[in-house]
Amino acid sequence: MSAPDKAPPRGGALALLALTALGVVYGDIGTSPLYALKECFSGTHSIPPTPANVIGVLSLVFWAINFVVSIKYVLFVLQADNRGEGGILALLALVRPHGKTTGSRVVLIGLGLFGAALLYGDGVITPAISVLGAVEGLNVATPALERYVWPIAVVILSVVFMVQRRGTAGIGRVFGPIMAVWFAAIAVLGVRGIMMRPEVLKAINPWYAVDLFLRDGVRGFLVLGAVVLALTGAEALYADMGHFGKRPIRITWFSLVLPCLLLNYFGQSALLLDDPSAASNPFFSLVPTWGLYPMVVIATAAAIVASQALISGAFSLTRQAVQLGYSPRVTIIHTSKTEMGQIYIPEVNTALWLGCVALVIGFRSVANLAAAYGVAVTGTMIITTLLFHTVTRECWKWPFWRSAGLTAVLMTVDLALFGANVVKIREGGWFPLVVALAVYTLMTTWSRGRARLIALAQENTLPLDLFLADIARRQPHRVPGTAVFLTSYTSGAPPVLLHHLKHNKVLHEKVMLMSVVTEEIPQVSPADRVECKELEEGFYLVIAHYGFMETPDIPSVLQLLGKTGENGRPVTVKVMETTFYLGRETLIPTGKRRHAAPINPGPSGADLPPGPSPMAYWRKRLFIVMTRNARSATAFFGLPPNRVVELGAQIQF
């Protein structure tokens, strides 16, 4: 299967994509100057703002941004696209095996899933810390307003999540201009600071970062935990690649975002050289008194944009998880008629809102919340490096020395950043880990549960040739019309069809066995969307192909049959005169020990360890709860409700 080819953007189209990427991709990392240096010199594991320490930390920030973002993500990781799409699940789909799953590959798949789960923890923290960091500017403008900072942040976050149902199409048009104003403002502030103490520019020399480690030892190493705050949103560069393409993201980064960020960090550091007492909030201390309130407004708008980007990313990640077989069906609402990526998922939106509000109420300040940040993002960076290594070896066929050499360099930096953040676990870093562990447990439970159901169904499936031969011999009564039986397996007659024939003792004149297959690519071209094979006795085998970035639509597939059909011959199907048969299983957990029957995960994407079923009794109970709360197949596949017949069955699970 192949995704539709996209011509590289040029001229005005390229400029528009770059401006849009400025708002969507760079909102998170763009607001990091609000709190990064502040935490280096006044946070939990801070160091005194002496001139040597200021220059050393600035050198660390300069080289961390350039190495992690510019070199690792922008130059290398962006190359590892899955048919134009990025993100850790897209990367996981690229390296997942199509055949037998080995032990080492099981570990790699597990790490990829946990990396995706960590992004949810990051998605909860980032909106909270961005909005809090912006609103805390009120402390500098009017200290008496300090007690109102966190309630204002809660209100702003609540409004942001409330408007999600309206979609990002309208507010998305102003994201780019808002961030353009923001980056221009922080660049001007940076130049203002550098003019105070031009000698701050010597921090470009990496020796000052090395000297910091030599002088401060453990404290110098632990300050890396705050330096990581300057790298927030690096993963968004990769995750949002499919929306904009590599070129606009790279152009925007090197021509605007990187220079503006570095200017502001150098400006804040110059201010600290001139006035170490500004360490409590160097960003807003750099703002002239007359501009404090306007800058709070601009910073809050930028923080809202950063929050929006993370929320939209969580929606996209969830849809990928559903299509790849790691999540139950959820409510996916398309908020734009033209942009496929603009979706709204109420369940995810509510969970993120509750998490963000709980964090703001519980931590109440950026200083406290920064202690929870860093573990998730650095853990994801490590997993991305491991998956990227697999891509270089298996997909790009790099020689071992080249692949291992690059991976060793990237991993050294990733592990150093992760190690500096491990100490934060007791102080709040446990929160994103708990979120990630919960999400990972849900994803693996769903994947294993679906694999188990498929194995059980295959045991009770009658081979198609035997079933059709029996139909030809018995000649059951046929009624006018078309019946569509949705099934996950195409090698036999599905249980719902056997159940229907056993109890109703009739068949429609035209019977379609339809299976929806998720390919390991983002989108499937219309030409490859549907396969149709005419069988005997009025039966048809229909396979609809979708990418992991698409939402299945069965009525549109049936309409497409009228244009293509089997071997080019149209197969006319009137959707509103068609009966859709679905199976509704009632699962009954058996025993409290693992089942010993072998499992063949099949093509559903549930490629967890083969062999004995890994379903513990508690996982079975959890899977049943998830199944009961999953969105109905009728709504998920876009079926007309008044044309659906559900046949129930009890399954000992």
VOGU-3710 file (C-alpha; in Angstrom, 3 decimals, decimal comma):
1> msapdkappr> 0,000/0,000/0,000  1,199/3,483/-0,657  0,261/6,849/0,658  -0,615/9,659/-1,693  2,451/11,545/-2,892  2,743/15,168/-1,878  4,622/17,695/-3,956  7,159/19,678/-1,901  5,802/23,146/-1,049  7,298/26,181/-2,741
11> ggalallalt> 6,980/29,948/-2,677  3,853/31,253/-0,968  2,702/27,769/0,062  6,037/27,168/1,787  5,851/30,526/3,583  2,299/29,801/4,779  3,297/26,355/6,055  6,303/27,846/7,847  4,102/30,459/9,531  1,556/27,841/10,576
21> algvvygdig> 4,310/25,554/11,866  5,555/28,473/13,944  2,310/28,380/15,900  1,652/24,653/16,091  5,119/23,104/16,300  7,109/25,669/18,249  4,615/26,872/20,837  6,028/24,566/23,521  9,748/25,147/23,093  9,034/28,803/22,314
31> tsplyalkec> 7,662/29,449/25,809  10,523/27,673/27,615  12,396/30,983/28,273  9,622/31,775/30,758  10,985/29,278/33,265  14,157/27,469/32,084  16,893/29,800/33,395  14,735/30,685/36,386  14,835/27,063/37,531  18,583/26,830/36,909
41> fsgthsippt> 19,269/29,562/39,474  16,289/29,505/41,843  14,802/26,023/41,516  15,108/22,896/43,639  18,547/21,858/42,344  19,742/25,317/41,385  23,190/26,837/41,714  24,111/30,391/42,812  23,980/32,976/39,985  27,677/33,829/40,161
51> panvigvlsl> 29,234/35,136/36,917  31,068/31,841/36,300  27,909/29,799/36,941  25,771/32,041/34,724  28,177/31,696/31,802  28,506/27,953/32,416  24,749/27,325/32,515  24,213/29,501/29,438  26,842/27,469/27,590  24,999/24,292/28,629
61> vfwainfvvs> 21,703/25,706/27,351  23,292/26,832/24,072  24,851/23,462/23,301  21,917/21,409/24,607  19,504/23,210/22,281  21,823/22,916/19,316  22,776/19,289/19,898  19,392/17,834/20,918  17,082/19,929/18,762  19,166/21,149/15,816
71> ikyvlfvlqa> 21,341/18,071/15,307  19,425/15,107/16,732  15,838/15,967/15,829  15,992/18,486/12,978  18,904/16,968/11,044  18,612/13,243/11,850  15,317/12,089/13,386  13,189/14,048/10,908  14,666/11,789/8,230  12,979/8,750/9,843
81> dnrgeggila> 9,500/9,469/8,550  6,799/6,870/7,968  5,451/7,937/4,552  5,728/11,564/5,606  4,370/11,104/9,148  6,383/11,378/12,356  5,939/10,739/16,055  6,909/7,833/18,231  3,945/5,616/17,220  4,644/6,297/13,536
91> llalvrphgk> 8,257/5,303/14,198  7,076/2,211/16,068  4,858/1,235/13,123  7,922/1,573/10,891  10,015/-0,896/12,891  7,318/-3,367/13,947  7,854/-6,839/12,467  5,424/-8,328/9,972  6,353/-11,907/10,773  7,474/-13,735/13,872
101> ttgsrvvlig> 8,155/-11,539/16,878  11,535/-12,159/18,502  12,329/-11,525/22,148  14,448/-8,450/21,435  11,724/-7,014/19,206  9,141/-7,529/21,945  11,307/-5,371/24,219  11,624/-2,732/21,486  7,857/-2,675/20,939  7,287/-2,401/24,682
111> lglfgaally> 9,710/0,523/24,904  7,985/2,229/21,980  4,617/1,899/23,675  6,010/3,218/26,944  7,534/6,171/25,078  4,109/6,957/23,645  2,632/6,661/27,137  5,252/9,099/28,467  4,022/11,673/25,952  0,652/11,680/27,708
121> gdgvitpais> 2,409/12,518/30,975  4,270/15,281/29,162  0,975/16,444/27,634  -0,508/16,934/31,089  2,447/18,865/32,528  3,303/21,164/29,595  0,033/23,156/29,431  0,103/23,602/33,209  3,722/24,782/33,423  3,427/27,032/30,336
131> vlgaveglnv> 0,318/28,857/31,553  1,630/29,126/35,124  4,943/30,497/33,821  3,136/33,185/31,837  0,730/34,220/34,589  3,548/34,392/37,159  4,618/37,579/35,407  1,945/39,227/37,534  4,191/38,595/40,554  6,831/40,862/39,057
141> atpaleryvw> 4,339/43,503/37,952  2,298/43,523/41,176  3,480/41,222/44,021  0,088/41,582/45,717  -1,436/39,455/42,924  0,711/36,429/43,774  -2,089/34,557/45,534  -4,297/34,872/42,441  -1,777/33,341/40,021  -2,826/29,700/40,266
151> piavvilsvv> -6,607/30,393/40,261  -6,134/32,517/37,104  -4,129/29,668/35,546  -6,926/27,201/36,353  -9,501/29,462/34,686  -7,349/29,921/31,562  -6,686/26,187/31,241  -10,371/25,386/31,723  -11,331/27,789/28,936  -8,681/26,282/26,642
161> fmvqrrgtag> -10,094/22,789/27,125  -13,705/23,971/26,838  -13,161/25,435/23,357  -11,565/22,256/22,006  -14,937/20,961/20,826  -15,106/23,900/18,399  -11,952/22,715/16,656  -8,675/24,457/15,908  -9,609/25,621/12,411  -10,623/29,123/13,524
171> igrvfgpima> -8,126/29,811/16,285  -5,441/27,996/14,312  -5,284/30,885/11,853  -4,006/33,213/14,553  -1,513/30,775/16,095  1,259/31,684/13,673  0,894/35,469/14,026  0,688/35,193/17,839  3,908/33,206/17,988  5,545/35,543/15,463
181> vwfaaiavlg> 4,829/38,447/17,829  6,086/36,366/20,750  9,376/35,434/19,101  9,936/39,011/17,948  9,314/40,238/21,510  11,691/37,780/23,176  14,364/38,536/20,563  14,118/42,273/21,238  14,324/41,626/24,988  17,356/39,448/24,408
191> vrgimmrpev> 19,162/42,127/22,430  18,340/44,601/25,195  19,991/42,308/27,752  23,055/41,535/25,629  23,713/45,251/25,197  24,006/45,494/29,001  26,814/42,912/29,195  28,142/41,899/25,732  30,739/39,614/27,331  27,926/37,094/27,822
201> lkainpwyav> 28,498/36,002/24,208  31,612/34,091/25,263  29,273/31,325/26,507  29,282/30,024/22,919  32,611/28,428/23,853  31,756/24,901/25,132  34,678/25,022/27,566  32,548/27,070/29,973  30,015/24,197/30,162  32,848/21,733/30,859
211> dlflrdgvrg> 34,289/24,095/33,438  30,935/24,187/35,238  31,027/20,405/35,687  34,633/20,514/36,850  33,967/23,248/39,409  30,553/22,288/40,759  30,690/18,508/40,371  27,391/16,906/41,338  25,557/20,241/41,591  26,730/21,143/38,102
221> flvlgavvla> 25,446/17,814/36,808  22,074/18,122/38,551  21,491/21,544/37,016  21,036/19,632/33,753  17,622/18,735/35,172  16,658/22,400/34,797  18,475/22,829/31,466  16,101/20,179/30,067  13,302/22,737/30,427  14,868/24,593/27,487
231> ltgaealyad> 14,267/21,498/25,324  10,530/21,156/25,925  8,689/20,437/22,722  11,619/18,885/20,846  9,521/15,772/20,261  6,803/17,974/18,717  9,141/18,742/15,821  8,973/15,084/14,889  5,359/14,392/15,833  3,969/17,268/13,726
241> mghfgkrpir> 6,077/16,517/10,659  3,132/15,000/8,800  1,141/18,218/9,048  3,810/20,492/7,594  6,681/18,479/6,138  10,394/18,523/6,937  11,328/21,607/4,944  8,970/24,162/6,570  9,891/22,851/10,040  13,611/23,133/9,349
251> itwfslvlpc> 13,374/26,563/7,713  11,313/27,951/10,601  13,676/26,509/13,196  16,950/27,750/11,770  15,722/31,097/10,413  13,547/32,299/13,299  12,938/30,088/16,321  16,531/29,141/17,159  17,965/32,694/16,821  15,147/34,242/18,872
261> lllnyfgqsa> 15,427/31,633/21,643  19,198/31,993/21,899  18,999/35,795/21,903  16,568/35,686/24,813  18,625/33,188/26,826  21,746/35,283/26,275  19,801/38,407/27,252  18,514/36,854/30,478  22,027/35,663/31,335  23,440/39,141/30,679
271> lllddpsaas> 20,859/40,550/33,101  21,943/38,019/35,731  25,559/39,085/35,284  24,443/42,658/35,921  21,884/41,882/38,650  22,028/38,406/40,279  18,905/39,207/42,336  16,866/38,893/39,124  17,283/35,106/39,333  13,806/34,793/40,894
281> npffslvptw> 12,300/35,567/37,477  14,930/36,622/34,908  12,516/36,634/31,976  10,086/39,224/33,307  12,910/41,099/35,067  14,317/41,731/31,594  11,076/43,471/30,565  10,892/47,270/31,070  8,415/48,304/33,777  6,050/49,894/31,254
291> glypmvviat> 5,888/46,655/29,261  5,215/44,164/32,043  1,450/43,914/31,673  1,539/43,757/27,834  4,223/41,076/28,055  2,098/39,039/30,496  -0,720/39,150/27,932  1,584/38,133/25,070  3,173/35,381/27,176  -0,236/34,041/28,204
301> aaaivasqal> -1,370/33,964/24,564  1,826/32,118/23,623  1,303/29,666/26,500  -2,232/28,973/25,268  -0,824/28,227/21,820  1,746/25,873/23,387  -1,038/24,144/25,327  -3,135/23,786/22,181  -0,287/22,082/20,348  0,137/19,462/23,105
311> isgafsltrq> -3,610/18,846/23,328  -3,926/18,363/19,554  -0,906/16,055/19,686  -2,615/13,903/22,327  -5,691/13,632/20,087  -3,555/12,541/17,139  -1,586/10,064/19,269  -4,811/8,484/20,540  -6,189/8,010/17,031  -2,951/6,305/16,001
321> avqlgysprv> -3,179/4,029/19,054  -6,756/3,053/18,147  -5,845/2,229/14,560  -2,716/0,283/15,511  -4,682/-1,843/17,975  -3,416/-0,374/21,244  -6,555/1,434/22,380  -10,293/0,769/22,389  -12,480/2,772/20,040  -13,017/6,358/21,149
331> tiihtsktem> -15,210/9,210/19,955  -13,344/10,914/17,112  -14,982/14,133/15,940  -13,592/15,798/12,822  -13,647/19,564/13,362  -12,631/20,512/9,823  -14,043/19,464/6,456  -10,704/19,964/4,714  -7,978/19,116/7,256  -7,848/15,428/8,225
341> gqiyipevnt> -5,596/16,077/11,218  -8,006/18,401/13,006  -9,926/16,122/15,343  -11,475/16,304/18,795  -11,659/13,368/21,231  -13,886/14,205/24,240  -12,552/11,394/26,440  -8,930/12,500/26,035  -9,840/16,171/26,380  -11,580/15,573/29,720
351> alwlgcvalv> -8,724/13,453/31,074  -6,101/16,068/30,127  -8,184/18,885/31,636  -8,577/17,055/34,937  -4,864/16,265/35,009  -3,784/19,844/34,241  -6,126/21,382/36,802  -5,022/18,867/39,434  -1,372/19,727/38,768  -1,930/23,483/39,032
361> igfrsvanla> -3,928/23,143/42,256  -1,452/20,655/43,706  1,836/22,394/42,800  0,642/26,035/42,457  3,929/27,408/41,029  6,379/26,801/38,231  9,133/26,159/40,790  7,171/23,252/42,273  5,869/21,968/38,943  9,328/22,036/37,329
371> aaygvavtgt> 10,297/19,264/39,732  7,787/17,019/37,960  9,016/17,924/34,501  11,927/16,324/32,713  11,636/12,631/33,545  8,995/11,994/30,886  10,577/14,040/28,102  14,085/12,625/28,613  12,699/9,091/28,810  10,961/9,635/25,479
381> miittllfht> 14,209/10,975/23,998  16,040/7,769/24,954  13,344/5,560/23,416  13,284/7,665/20,229  17,051/7,168/19,911  16,680/3,384/20,252  13,926/3,221/17,638  15,925/5,532/15,358  18,894/3,161/15,669  16,678/0,296/14,479
391> vtrecwkwpf> 15,552/2,362/11,497  19,131/3,151/10,475  20,074/-0,518/10,607  17,001/-2,226/9,158  15,369/0,387/6,918  18,336/2,465/5,767  20,850/-0,417/5,846  23,576/1,651/7,487  26,767/-0,255/8,377  27,019/-1,177/12,042
401> wrsagltavl> 29,899/1,188/12,816  28,030/4,179/11,444  24,728/3,391/13,143  26,300/2,418/16,468  28,587/5,453/16,480  25,754/7,932/16,006  23,549/6,104/18,514  26,330/6,101/21,110  26,790/9,874/20,820  23,037/10,580/20,970
411> mtvdlalfga> 22,505/8,128/23,822  25,336/9,634/25,889  23,585/13,006/25,911  20,135/11,466/26,445  21,302/9,395/29,399  23,051/12,386/30,977  19,876/14,455/30,763  17,765/11,562/32,053  20,184/10,897/34,928  20,019/14,515/36,042
421> nvvkireggw> 16,222/14,257/36,153  15,989/10,961/38,031  16,521/12,818/41,305  13,252/14,664/40,628  11,144/11,529/41,019  10,572/12,004/44,759  9,842/15,721/44,314  7,107/15,321/41,683  8,709/13,412/38,841  6,649/10,423/39,921
431> fplvvalavy> 3,524/12,038/38,445  4,315/11,681/34,704  5,699/8,207/35,394  2,438/7,164/37,078  0,455/8,592/34,158  2,717/6,804/31,671  2,516/3,512/33,569  -1,283/3,715/33,667  -1,519/4,475/29,929  1,023/1,757/29,110
441> tlmttwsrgr> -0,951/-0,775/31,148  -4,145/0,130/29,309  -2,488/-0,099/25,874  -0,812/-3,452/26,495  -3,948/-4,873/28,114  -6,062/-3,881/25,126  -3,522/-5,278/22,648  -3,242/-8,603/24,467  -6,980/-8,842/24,980  -7,729/-8,311/21,289
451> arlialaqen> -5,079/-10,890/20,384  -6,757/-13,364/22,724  -10,216/-12,717/21,244  -8,890/-13,140/17,717  -7,287/-16,453/18,691  -10,564/-17,664/20,218  -12,558/-16,525/17,191  -10,181/-18,286/14,797  -10,709/-21,501/16,731  -14,471/-21,178/16,096
461> tlpldlflad> -14,239/-20,051/12,483  -15,325/-22,381/9,672  -13,062/-22,276/6,583  -14,736/-20,396/3,740  -14,505/-23,229/1,219  -16,249/-25,641/3,589  -18,866/-23,022/4,502  -19,652/-22,182/0,857  -19,837/-25,871/-0,025  -22,342/-26,351/2,798
471> iarrqphrvp> -24,408/-23,372/1,546  -24,469/-24,860/-1,963  -25,636/-28,202/-0,577  -28,287/-26,917/1,861  -29,534/-23,974/-0,201  -30,967/-21,841/2,660  -33,758/-19,408/1,889  -32,456/-16,146/0,331  -34,122/-12,771/0,823  -33,670/-9,661/-1,369
481> gtavfltsyt> -30,973/-7,115/-0,461  -27,389/-6,966/0,746  -25,942/-8,023/4,089  -22,527/-6,884/5,327  -20,819/-8,899/8,064  -17,919/-7,053/9,675  -15,107/-9,374/10,684  -11,462/-9,152/11,749  -10,410/-12,285/9,841  -10,890/-13,132/6,176
491> sgappvllhh> -9,873/-16,786/6,070  -13,191/-18,160/7,271  -16,863/-17,561/7,926  -17,080/-15,251/10,950  -18,950/-16,431/14,066  -21,570/-13,675/13,657  -22,492/-15,091/10,216  -22,729/-18,628/11,574  -24,791/-17,335/14,496  -27,168/-15,501/12,149
501> lkhnkvlhek> -27,620/-18,495/9,843  -28,153/-20,877/12,754  -30,919/-18,817/14,356  -32,551/-16,972/11,432  -32,033/-19,710/8,813  -31,965/-17,193/5,929  -29,369/-15,312/3,910  -29,531/-12,197/1,780  -29,083/-12,503/-1,963  -25,782/-10,625/-1,711
511> vmlmsvvtee> -23,545/-11,270/1,305  -20,343/-9,309/1,923  -17,689/-10,365/4,405  -15,895/-7,096/5,158  -12,660/-6,642/7,045  -10,951/-3,343/7,905  -7,160/-3,622/7,862  -4,875/-0,958/9,321  -1,688/-0,645/7,315  1,660/0,374/8,772
521> ipqvspadrv> 1,522/3,687/6,868  -0,228/6,994/7,718  -2,668/7,161/4,800  -3,732/4,769/2,061  -4,287/6,153/-1,429  -7,877/5,952/-2,796  -6,716/3,540/-5,510  -5,618/1,046/-2,834  -8,532/1,635/-0,457  -10,638/-1,437/-1,182
531> eckeleegfy> -10,223/-4,977/-2,476  -13,247/-6,976/-3,571  -13,291/-10,640/-4,541  -16,444/-12,385/-5,744  -16,921/-15,819/-4,237  -19,528/-18,483/-4,925  -23,181/-18,447/-3,852  -23,532/-14,638/-3,962  -20,733/-13,996/-1,436  -18,118/-11,271/-1,694
541> lviahygfme> -14,895/-10,822/0,263  -14,193/-7,110/0,829  -11,068/-5,753/2,494  -10,874/-2,025/3,285  -7,376/-0,623/3,857  -6,760/2,399/6,101  -3,643/4,068/7,435  -3,039/4,628/11,133  -3,781/8,346/10,705  -7,211/7,697/9,163
551> tpdipsvlql> -10,646/6,902/10,584  -12,557/4,051/8,883  -15,776/4,916/7,045  -17,646/1,810/5,864  -20,392/3,593/3,854  -17,744/5,380/1,774  -16,050/2,028/1,099  -19,309/0,566/-0,151  -19,834/3,568/-2,403  -16,308/3,102/-3,732
561> lgktgengrp> -17,251/-0,456/-4,740  -19,748/1,053/-7,136  -16,874/2,756/-8,961  -14,307/-0,046/-8,915  -15,667/-3,356/-7,754  -14,159/-6,743/-8,397  -11,744/-6,818/-11,335  -12,925/-3,345/-12,324  -16,611/-4,323/-12,462  -18,829/-2,105/-10,296
571> vtvkvmettf> -20,609/-3,785/-7,399  -23,670/-1,700/-6,632  -24,508/-1,423/-2,946  -27,230/0,891/-1,632  -26,126/1,766/1,880  -29,564/2,677/3,188  -30,927/-0,639/1,899  -28,096/-2,717/3,336  -28,176/-4,603/6,636  -24,981/-4,541/8,708
581> ylgretlipt> -24,395/-7,415/11,098  -22,100/-6,935/14,083  -21,114/-9,256/16,880  -21,441/-8,150/20,487  -19,443/-10,353/22,819  -20,150/-10,767/26,522  -16,802/-11,698/28,020  -16,621/-14,041/30,984  -13,175/-14,236/32,622  -12,071/-17,757/33,481
591> gkrrhaapin> -9,742/-18,718/36,288  -7,073/-16,653/37,952  -4,109/-18,083/36,091  -2,779/-17,566/32,615  -4,311/-19,501/29,762  -1,978/-22,019/28,209  -3,324/-21,991/24,633  -0,996/-20,534/21,993  -1,834/-17,214/20,432  -1,376/-16,005/16,877
601> pgpsgadlpp> -1,748/-12,227/17,109  -2,754/-12,014/13,413  -2,910/-8,836/11,360  -4,614/-6,647/13,947  -1,426/-4,979/15,126  -1,531/-6,769/18,476  1,996/-8,100/18,133  2,880/-8,673/21,773  4,764/-11,815/22,845  3,647/-14,986/21,039
611> gpspmaywrk> 3,175/-18,322/22,762  1,174/-18,681/25,998  -1,459/-16,042/26,594  -0,027/-13,249/28,767  -3,460/-12,420/30,145  -3,458/-12,455/33,926  -6,847/-12,489/35,639  -6,641/-8,806/36,608  -5,851/-7,928/32,988  -8,897/-9,869/31,850
621> rlfivmtrna> -11,094/-7,864/34,232  -9,507/-4,613/33,052  -9,967/-5,584/29,403  -13,645/-6,309/30,011  -14,098/-2,856/31,572  -12,337/-1,245/28,598  -14,500/-3,215/26,162  -17,706/-2,108/27,864  -16,649/1,530/27,712  -15,355/1,487/24,136
631> rsataffglp> -17,253/3,461/21,542  -19,749/1,335/19,632  -18,629/-0,138/16,323  -21,726/1,379/14,714  -20,604/4,922/15,467  -16,882/4,303/14,943  -17,329/2,854/11,446  -19,931/5,441/10,453  -22,754/2,922/10,003  -26,384/4,112/9,797
641> pnrvvelgaq> -27,815/3,052/13,202  -31,177/1,968/11,807  -29,476/-0,497/9,442  -27,417/-2,356/12,087  -28,246/-5,716/13,654  -26,139/-6,852/16,618  -25,970/-10,525/17,551  -24,738/-11,318/21,050  -22,624/-14,203/22,217  -20,957/-15,214/25,465
651> iqf> -17,252/-15,960/25,327  -15,260/-17,607/28,090  -12,214/-15,360/28,062
//
